Amino acid sequence: ALSNPNDKALVTSLEDKMIEAYGTALVEVKCKAAGGEAVDLQYKMLRPMHVGALFAAVERYQVAEVDLGYNQLGAAGGGALVAAALKTNTTLTSLDLRLNNLGPVAGMALAEALKGNTTLTSLDLGWNNLGPAGGMALAEALKGNTTL
């Protein structure tokens, strides 16, 4: 067991870097292999740090569908990063974000992104604890969205 706090911090830092490298490489390989079709990234322990690489690869390889269900995007940043990516998305038509614990703030950020997104035709936000605020923001945004 590591008893020195500096050793523990080093191990934690190395683990974080390994997780980031794993997720980034996985996203790149899966999107490239998809050849413009669907990418299944369920249960891959993806975190907010992987969202930027994912959506860059989605655009680069013209991926149409992404299943990110059951990951760890979380309320702290993951939803906001997905929302930012959706604002400029031109290829993704289907996005599954089930069970990522996104929370109300992410729901509101996603709502804002969906106001101007005309590419997405399918979005699953089930089991994300969006709460009344996130739900209301999404409902309001969808009034003006003609593709979802």
Backbone as ProteinMPNN parsed JSONL, in Angstrom:
{"seq_chain_A": "ALSNPNDKALVTSLEDKMIEAYGTALVEVKCKAAGGEAVDLQYKMLRPMHVGALFAAVERYQVAEVDLGYNQLGAAGGGALVAAALKTNTTLTSLDLRLNNLGPVAGMALAEALKGNTTLTSLDLGWNNLGPAGGMALAEALKGNTTL", "coords_chain_A": {"N_chain_A": [[0.84, -1.186, 0.0], [0.388, 2.255, -0.646], [1.716, 4.729, 1.294], [2.739, 7.26, 1.388], [1.648, 10.481, 0.727], [2.441, 11.853, -1.6], [3.146, 9.787, -3.325], [0.664, 8.565, -3.666], [-0.702, 10.617, -4.962], [0.758, 10.745, -7.324], [0.22, 8.222, -8.447], [-2.555, 8.469, -8.81], [-2.587, 10.567, -10.664], [-1.276, 9.332, -12.816], [-3.099, 7.276, -13.355], [-5.312, 8.806, -14.196], [-4.246, 9.927, -16.538], [-3.851, 7.617, -18.05], [-6.487, 6.715, -18.336], [-7.527, 8.845, -19.791], [-5.98, 8.67, -22.161], [-6.711, 6.097, -23.029], [-9.503, 6.393, -23.498], [-9.535, 8.406, -25.475], [-8.097, 7.182, -27.57], [-9.744, 4.946, -28.019], [-12.15, 6.13, -28.869], [-11.317, 7.349, -31.25], [-10.511, 5.104, -32.827], [-12.917, 3.582, -32.915], [-14.694, 5.374, -34.202], [-13.421, 5.761, -36.664], [-13.467, 3.146, -37.68], [-16.17, 2.82, -37.981], [-16.958, 4.013, -40.311], [-18.747, 6.107, -41.111], [-21.136, 5.183, -40.185], [-22.915, 3.796, -37.399], [-21.703, 4.207, -34.053], [-20.935, 2.382, -31.273], [-20.536, 3.107, -28.054], [-21.2, 2.336, -25.521], [-20.964, 1.713, -22.018], [-18.166, 2.248, -21.697], [-16.702, 3.648, -19.882], [-16.313, 6.347, -20.398], [-15.493, 9.752, -19.948], [-15.895, 13.291, -19.111], [-13.506, 14.345, -20.158], [-13.142, 13.042, -22.551], [-14.967, 13.883, -24.407], [-14.467, 16.007, -26.227], [-12.552, 14.877, -28.016], [-14.115, 12.81, -28.988], [-16.283, 14.1, -30.403], [-14.821, 15.501, -32.296], [-13.779, 13.376, -33.771], [-16.182, 12.258, -34.647], [-17.082, 14.21, -36.445], [-14.882, 14.236, -38.234], [-14.893, 11.622, -39.319], [-17.429, 11.47, -40.277], [-19.566, 10.332, -38.764], [-22.765, 9.019, -38.142], [-24.424, 8.057, -36.061], [-24.236, 7.832, -32.534], [-23.819, 5.985, -29.638], [-23.693, 6.638, -26.414], [-24.491, 5.621, -24.054], [-24.685, 4.729, -20.578], [-22.213, 5.678, -19.526], [-19.764, 7.806, -17.959], [-20.166, 10.589, -18.065], [-21.283, 12.651, -16.552], [-22.45, 15.39, -14.432], [-20.716, 17.461, -14.023], [-19.433, 19.081, -16.278], [-19.489, 17.219, -18.499], [-22.036, 17.225, -19.822], [-22.166, 19.903, -20.643], [-20.04, 20.016, -22.416], [-20.879, 18.213, -24.387], [-23.124, 19.608, -25.241], [-21.915, 21.921, -26.306], [-20.582, 20.764, -28.46], [-22.756, 19.872, -29.954], [-23.781, 22.232, -30.901], [-22.272, 22.885, -33.105], [-22.414, 20.672, -34.638], [-22.58, 18.757, -37.616], [-22.959, 16.287, -38.701], [-23.919, 14.222, -37.046], [-26.781, 12.347, -36.458], [-28.15, 10.817, -34.637], [-28.125, 10.449, -31.162], [-27.353, 8.88, -28.2], [-27.579, 9.304, -24.872], [-28.189, 8.03, -22.539], [-28.31, 7.335, -19.026], [-26.023, 8.837, -17.914], [-25.85, 10.518, -15.84], [-26.254, 13.358, -16.063], [-27.635, 15.683, -15.1], [-29.481, 18.724, -14.068], [-28.265, 21.187, -14.941], [-26.791, 20.441, -17.174], [-28.92, 19.597, -18.722], [-30.137, 22.051, -19.275], [-28.074, 23.281, -20.727], [-27.906, 21.552, -22.924], [-30.44, 21.976, -23.971], [-30.227, 24.606, -24.888], [-28.35, 24.217, -26.93], [-29.795, 22.596, -28.659], [-31.653, 24.263, -29.761], [-30.644, 25.427, -32.067], [-29.769, 23.292, -33.542], [-30.062, 21.404, -36.377], [-29.536, 18.964, -37.374], [-29.591, 16.674, -35.759], [-31.775, 13.977, -35.27], [-32.646, 12.128, -33.505], [-32.605, 11.685, -30.045], [-31.657, 10.444, -26.969], [-32.173, 10.925, -23.671], [-32.661, 9.609, -21.363], [-32.888, 8.715, -17.894], [-31.117, 10.605, -16.609], [-31.333, 12.368, -14.541], [-32.288, 15.005, -14.997], [-34.081, 16.739, -13.903], [-36.728, 19.123, -12.972], [-36.02, 21.712, -13.949], [-34.141, 21.228, -16.028], [-35.725, 19.604, -17.659], [-37.87, 21.325, -18.327], [-36.496, 23.319, -19.723], [-35.587, 21.842, -21.919], [-38.045, 21.083, -23.058], [-39.024, 23.567, -23.837], [-37.053, 24.318, -25.691], [-37.416, 22.393, -27.657], [-39.738, 23.156, -28.85], [-39.127, 24.87, -30.897], [-37.472, 23.359, -32.448], [-37.263, 21.605, -35.354], [-36.471, 19.103, -36.163], [-36.2, 17.151, -34.22]], "CA_chain_A": [[0.0, 0.0, 0.0], [1.115, 3.515, -0.703], [1.414, 5.53, 2.475], [3.193, 8.618, 1.14], [0.646, 11.214, -0.065], [2.984, 12.185, -2.92], [3.042, 8.576, -4.141], [-0.751, 8.396, -3.999], [-1.04, 11.64, -5.957], [1.394, 10.333, -8.576], [-0.555, 7.097, -8.978], [-3.829, 9.017, -9.275], [-2.303, 11.318, -11.879], [-0.989, 8.354, -13.872], [-4.371, 6.621, -13.688], [-6.103, 9.757, -14.977], [-3.641, 10.031, -17.873], [-4.122, 6.359, -18.75], [-7.912, 6.723, -18.678], [-7.701, 9.817, -20.871], [-5.389, 8.102, -23.379], [-7.558, 4.969, -23.431], [-10.761, 6.895, -24.047], [-9.265, 9.136, -26.708], [-7.746, 6.191, -28.594], [-10.932, 4.138, -28.284], [-13.072, 6.953, -29.641], [-10.735, 7.509, -32.59], [-10.572, 3.813, -33.525], [-14.316, 3.205, -33.146], [-15.28, 6.271, -35.198], [-12.79, 5.459, -37.956], [-13.96, 1.832, -38.119], [-17.606, 2.904, -38.27], [-17.132, 4.405, -41.706], [-19.923, 6.936, -41.312], [-22.335, 4.537, -39.646], [-23.151, 3.921, -35.959], [-20.618, 3.89, -33.128], [-21.439, 1.953, -29.973], [-19.575, 3.387, -26.988], [-21.832, 2.06, -24.23], [-20.183, 1.061, -20.954], [-16.727, 2.374, -21.95], [-16.141, 4.507, -18.827], [-15.922, 7.633, -20.952], [-15.665, 10.87, -19.017], [-15.905, 14.574, -19.812], [-12.244, 14.568, -20.867], [-13.166, 12.356, -23.844], [-16.027, 14.423, -25.261], [-13.875, 16.787, -27.325], [-11.979, 13.939, -28.988], [-15.219, 12.071, -29.6], [-17.01, 14.872, -31.403], [-13.894, 15.782, -33.402], [-13.749, 12.154, -34.589], [-17.506, 12.136, -35.273], [-17.074, 15.096, -37.616], [-13.829, 13.8, -39.16], [-15.266, 10.376, -39.992], [-18.822, 11.585, -40.708], [-20.362, 9.342, -38.033], [-24.165, 9.436, -38.078], [-25.065, 7.667, -34.807], [-23.341, 7.535, -31.416], [-24.459, 5.515, -28.41], [-22.834, 6.9, -25.256], [-25.219, 5.201, -22.868], [-24.031, 4.058, -19.453], [-20.851, 6.134, -19.316], [-19.569, 8.633, -16.773], [-19.984, 11.973, -18.489], [-21.537, 13.406, -15.33], [-22.988, 16.746, -14.427], [-19.618, 18.429, -13.959], [-18.711, 19.311, -17.521], [-19.813, 16.333, -19.611], [-23.199, 17.723, -20.553], [-21.832, 21.181, -21.27], [-19.175, 19.722, -23.56], [-21.737, 17.626, -25.422], [-23.946, 20.709, -25.75], [-21.062, 22.752, -27.157], [-20.344, 20.011, -29.694], [-24.004, 19.822, -30.727], [-24.013, 23.535, -31.53], [-21.568, 22.932, -34.386], [-22.566, 19.36, -35.269], [-23.147, 18.718, -38.965], [-23.055, 14.909, -39.195], [-24.578, 13.318, -36.108], [-28.244, 12.373, -36.525], [-28.707, 10.092, -33.491], [-27.242, 10.476, -29.998], [-27.905, 8.227, -27.013], [-26.848, 9.726, -23.672], [-28.824, 7.413, -21.365], [-27.566, 6.981, -17.814], [-24.741, 9.511, -17.765], [-25.975, 11.394, -14.68], [-25.932, 14.692, -16.553], [-28.149, 16.689, -14.181], [-30.271, 19.841, -14.595], [-27.46, 22.198, -15.642], [-26.516, 19.87, -18.493], [-30.184, 19.644, -19.453], [-30.32, 23.415, -19.767], [-27.063, 23.507, -21.77], [-28.336, 20.788, -24.1], [-31.605, 22.673, -24.523], [-29.728, 25.756, -25.643], [-27.705, 23.698, -28.141], [-30.801, 22.009, -29.551], [-32.422, 25.324, -30.42], [-30.101, 25.694, -33.397], [-29.289, 22.07, -34.19], [-31.034, 20.867, -37.334], [-29.014, 17.693, -37.874], [-29.992, 15.588, -34.865], [-33.173, 13.555, -35.415], [-32.957, 11.22, -32.399], [-31.827, 11.98, -28.841], [-32.136, 9.74, -25.777], [-31.622, 11.511, -22.448], [-33.264, 8.897, -20.246], [-32.179, 8.418, -16.647], [-30.02, 11.541, -16.411], [-31.618, 13.285, -13.431], [-32.33, 16.365, -15.531], [-34.898, 17.535, -12.997], [-37.728, 20.004, -13.581], [-35.402, 22.823, -14.687], [-33.608, 20.69, -17.279], [-36.853, 19.14, -18.466], [-38.601, 22.483, -18.856], [-35.643, 23.961, -20.732], [-35.623, 20.99, -23.113], [-39.379, 21.193, -23.656], [-39.094, 24.878, -24.485], [-36.159, 24.29, -26.857], [-37.966, 21.509, -28.688], [-40.84, 23.837, -29.541], [-38.594, 25.485, -32.115], [-36.616, 22.414, -33.168], [-38.132, 20.894, -36.301], [-35.927, 17.792, -36.543], [-36.331, 16.175, -33.127]], "C_chain_A": [[0.875, 1.236, 0.0], [0.723, 4.366, 0.497], [1.826, 6.985, 2.291], [2.158, 9.336, 0.263], [1.137, 11.58, -1.467], [2.904, 10.991, -3.863], [1.6, 8.347, -4.582], [-1.171, 9.382, -5.084], [-0.457, 11.28, -7.318], [0.608, 9.206, -9.234], [-1.89, 7.592, -9.535], [-3.645, 9.775, -10.583], [-2.038, 10.382, -13.06], [-2.259, 7.629, -14.311], [-5.229, 7.528, -14.561], [-5.57, 9.88, -16.402], [-3.892, 8.772, -18.694], [-5.58, 6.301, -19.197], [-8.168, 7.688, -19.834], [-7.165, 9.265, -22.188], [-6.237, 6.957, -23.918], [-8.819, 5.466, -24.128], [-10.574, 7.597, -25.374], [-8.937, 8.176, -27.846], [-8.962, 5.356, -28.989], [-11.912, 4.883, -29.187], [-12.583, 7.084, -31.083], [-10.888, 6.227, -33.405], [-12.009, 3.442, -33.871], [-14.957, 4.077, -34.23], [-14.713, 5.992, -36.588], [-13.341, 4.151, -38.521], [-15.429, 1.883, -38.531], [-17.887, 3.302, -39.715], [-18.41, 5.18, -41.972], [-21.205, 6.355, -40.748], [-22.451, 4.789, -38.138], [-21.932, 3.499, -35.147], [-21.23, 3.571, -31.768], [-20.341, 2.134, -28.933], [-20.22, 3.222, -25.612], [-20.831, 1.404, -23.289], [-18.671, 1.152, -21.174], [-16.024, 3.264, -20.929], [-15.646, 5.843, -19.377], [-16.319, 8.738, -19.989], [-15.675, 12.181, -19.789], [-14.638, 14.826, -20.635], [-12.227, 13.951, -22.265], [-14.132, 12.988, -24.848], [-15.464, 15.195, -26.453], [-13.314, 15.895, -28.417], [-13.077, 13.178, -29.717], [-15.88, 12.88, -30.709], [-16.116, 15.339, -32.545], [-13.837, 14.582, -34.341], [-15.077, 11.941, -35.302], [-17.56, 12.991, -36.539], [-16.084, 14.599, -38.669], [-14.251, 12.579, -39.972], [-16.741, 10.332, -40.388], [-19.731, 10.533, -40.064], [-21.786, 9.87, -37.851], [-24.812, 9.155, -36.725], [-24.023, 7.328, -33.745], [-24.172, 7.127, -30.205], [-23.457, 5.66, -27.274], [-23.504, 6.472, -23.958], [-24.331, 4.533, -21.837], [-22.552, 4.423, -19.321], [-20.803, 7.02, -18.076], [-19.354, 10.094, -17.147], [-20.28, 12.939, -17.361], [-22.012, 14.828, -15.532], [-21.882, 17.79, -14.505], [-18.854, 18.471, -15.281], [-19.128, 18.47, -18.707], [-20.953, 16.844, -20.465], [-22.917, 19.022, -21.281], [-20.957, 20.967, -22.502], [-19.961, 19.109, -24.711], [-22.578, 18.731, -26.06], [-23.139, 21.6, -26.689], [-20.808, 22.069, -28.498], [-21.592, 19.983, -30.567], [-24.301, 21.144, -31.433], [-23.376, 23.607, -32.913], [-21.678, 21.625, -35.162], [-23.186, 19.465, -36.661], [-23.348, 17.295, -39.472], [-23.903, 13.997, -38.316], [-26.099, 13.457, -36.174], [-28.89, 11.704, -35.319], [-27.688, 10.05, -32.353], [-27.965, 9.885, -28.798], [-27.021, 8.581, -25.824], [-27.444, 9.123, -22.4], [-27.824, 7.157, -20.24], [-26.145, 7.523, -17.766], [-24.754, 10.49, -16.601], [-25.631, 12.845, -15.027], [-26.442, 15.81, -15.65], [-28.833, 17.857, -14.869], [-29.468, 20.873, -15.384], [-27.13, 21.716, -17.05], [-27.779, 19.877, -19.345], [-30.434, 21.014, -20.051], [-29.319, 23.745, -20.873], [-27.438, 22.777, -23.056], [-29.53, 21.461, -24.772], [-31.17, 23.849, -25.38], [-29.105, 25.306, -26.964], [-28.73, 23.191, -29.151], [-31.636, 23.055, -30.279], [-31.951, 25.542, -31.853], [-29.628, 24.462, -34.14], [-30.377, 21.512, -35.1], [-30.592, 19.521, -37.905], [-29.527, 16.517, -37.06], [-31.481, 15.261, -35.038], [-33.605, 12.615, -34.292], [-32.026, 11.514, -31.228], [-32.457, 11.261, -27.657], [-31.416, 10.303, -24.559], [-32.154, 10.813, -21.201], [-32.319, 8.677, -19.079], [-30.947, 9.3, -16.436], [-30.269, 12.546, -15.304], [-31.629, 14.743, -13.882], [-33.173, 17.297, -14.678], [-35.881, 18.429, -13.736], [-37.106, 21.12, -14.426], [-34.857, 22.354, -16.033], [-34.711, 20.249, -18.219], [-37.626, 20.279, -19.104], [-37.796, 23.188, -19.944], [-35.656, 23.162, -22.033], [-36.97, 21.094, -23.824], [-39.524, 22.503, -24.424], [-38.248, 24.899, -25.762], [-36.752, 23.472, -27.994], [-39.156, 22.124, -29.425], [-40.37, 24.413, -30.878], [-37.708, 24.565, -32.934], [-37.501, 21.556, -34.066], [-37.64, 19.499, -36.655], [-36.034, 16.741, -35.452], [-37.786, 15.954, -32.775]], "O_chain_A": [[1.963, 1.25, 0.576], [-0.45, 4.684, 0.693], [1.304, 7.86, 2.982], [1.828, 8.856, -0.822], [0.349, 11.615, -2.413], [2.629, 11.15, -5.052], [1.344, 7.981, -5.729], [-1.903, 9.029, -6.009], [-1.1, 11.485, -8.348], [0.361, 9.236, -10.44], [-2.305, 7.175, -10.617], [-4.453, 9.642, -11.502], [-2.52, 10.618, -14.168], [-2.466, 7.397, -15.502], [-5.808, 7.077, -15.549], [-6.343, 9.931, -17.358], [-4.121, 8.852, -19.901], [-5.87, 5.882, -20.317], [-8.935, 7.382, -20.747], [-7.824, 9.38, -23.221], [-6.457, 6.858, -25.125], [-9.157, 5.009, -25.22], [-11.364, 7.407, -26.299], [-9.439, 8.335, -28.959], [-9.177, 5.092, -30.172], [-12.434, 4.322, -30.15], [-13.366, 6.941, -32.023], [-11.345, 6.266, -34.548], [-12.289, 3.032, -34.997], [-15.685, 3.568, -35.083], [-15.451, 5.99, -37.573], [-13.646, 4.067, -39.711], [-15.875, 1.073, -39.344], [-18.933, 2.964, -40.269], [-19.088, 4.927, -42.968], [-22.259, 6.986, -40.832], [-22.121, 5.875, -37.662], [-21.223, 2.559, -35.507], [-21.948, 4.386, -31.189], [-19.345, 1.411, -28.93], [-19.83, 3.889, -24.653], [-19.964, 0.64, -23.713], [-17.959, 0.199, -20.858], [-14.852, 3.596, -21.11], [-14.671, 6.403, -18.876], [-17.343, 8.663, -19.31], [-15.481, 12.18, -21.004], [-14.699, 15.453, -21.693], [-11.378, 14.307, -23.082], [-14.101, 12.644, -26.03], [-15.95, 15.041, -27.573], [-13.563, 16.12, -29.601], [-12.979, 12.93, -30.919], [-16.022, 12.395, -31.832], [-16.603, 15.553, -33.655], [-13.845, 14.743, -35.562], [-15.095, 11.488, -36.447], [-18.032, 12.537, -37.581], [-16.408, 14.548, -39.856], [-13.995, 12.511, -41.175], [-17.248, 9.284, -40.787], [-20.561, 9.922, -40.738], [-21.988, 11.018, -37.457], [-25.66, 9.927, -36.278], [-23.05, 6.625, -34.019], [-25.1, 7.828, -29.802], [-22.493, 4.9, -27.182], [-23.116, 6.922, -22.88], [-23.356, 3.861, -22.172], [-21.728, 3.555, -19.033], [-21.708, 6.98, -17.243], [-18.465, 10.756, -16.611], [-19.595, 13.953, -17.224], [-21.981, 15.382, -16.631], [-22.105, 18.891, -15.008], [-17.745, 17.946, -15.376], [-19.121, 18.967, -19.833], [-20.849, 16.892, -21.69], [-23.375, 19.222, -22.406], [-21.116, 21.656, -23.511], [-19.735, 19.446, -25.873], [-22.723, 18.778, -27.282], [-23.627, 21.99, -27.749], [-20.817, 22.718, -29.544], [-21.493, 20.063, -31.792], [-24.997, 21.165, -32.448], [-23.877, 24.305, -33.795], [-21.09, 21.491, -36.235], [-24.179, 20.163, -36.863], [-23.862, 17.112, -40.575], [-24.545, 13.079, -38.828], [-26.64, 14.544, -35.973], [-30.046, 11.983, -35.003], [-26.536, 9.666, -32.553], [-29.05, 10.333, -28.427], [-25.852, 8.2, -25.778], [-27.23, 9.645, -21.306], [-26.665, 6.813, -20.472], [-25.185, 6.771, -17.6], [-23.782, 11.215, -16.39], [-24.812, 13.475, -14.356], [-25.737, 16.8, -15.455], [-28.783, 17.983, -16.093], [-29.949, 21.381, -16.397], [-27.184, 22.49, -18.006], [-27.72, 20.132, -20.548], [-30.886, 21.133, -21.19], [-29.669, 24.412, -21.847], [-27.301, 23.326, -24.15], [-29.615, 21.507, -25.999], [-31.692, 24.055, -26.476], [-29.31, 25.943, -27.997], [-28.547, 23.344, -30.359], [-32.255, 22.759, -31.3], [-32.756, 25.809, -32.746], [-29.133, 24.573, -35.261], [-31.475, 21.189, -34.646], [-31.221, 19.003, -38.828], [-29.861, 15.473, -37.62], [-32.334, 16.144, -34.964], [-34.794, 12.334, -34.141], [-30.808, 11.586, -31.396], [-33.64, 11.441, -27.37], [-30.198, 10.173, -24.432], [-32.101, 11.371, -20.105], [-31.117, 8.479, -19.255], [-29.865, 8.802, -16.122], [-29.492, 13.487, -15.141], [-31.048, 15.609, -13.227], [-32.996, 18.514, -14.726], [-35.876, 18.492, -14.965], [-37.614, 21.436, -15.502], [-35.081, 22.999, -17.057], [-34.647, 20.488, -19.425], [-37.994, 20.212, -20.277], [-38.347, 23.603, -20.963], [-35.727, 23.737, -23.119], [-37.024, 21.183, -25.05], [-40.078, 22.535, -25.523], [-38.673, 25.432, -26.787], [-36.602, 23.827, -29.163], [-39.533, 21.658, -30.5], [-41.116, 24.438, -31.856], [-37.238, 24.951, -34.004], [-38.391, 20.858, -33.579], [-38.324, 18.775, -37.379], [-35.964, 15.546, -35.742], [-38.093, 15.167, -31.88]]}, "name": "protein", "num_of_chains": 1, "seq": "ALSNPNDKALVTSLEDKMIEAYGTALVEVKCKAAGGEAVDLQYKMLRPMHVGALFAAVERYQVAEVDLGYNQLGAAGGGALVAAALKTNTTLTSLDLRLNNLGPVAGMALAEALKGNTTLTSLDLGWNNLGPAGGMALAEALKGNTTL"}
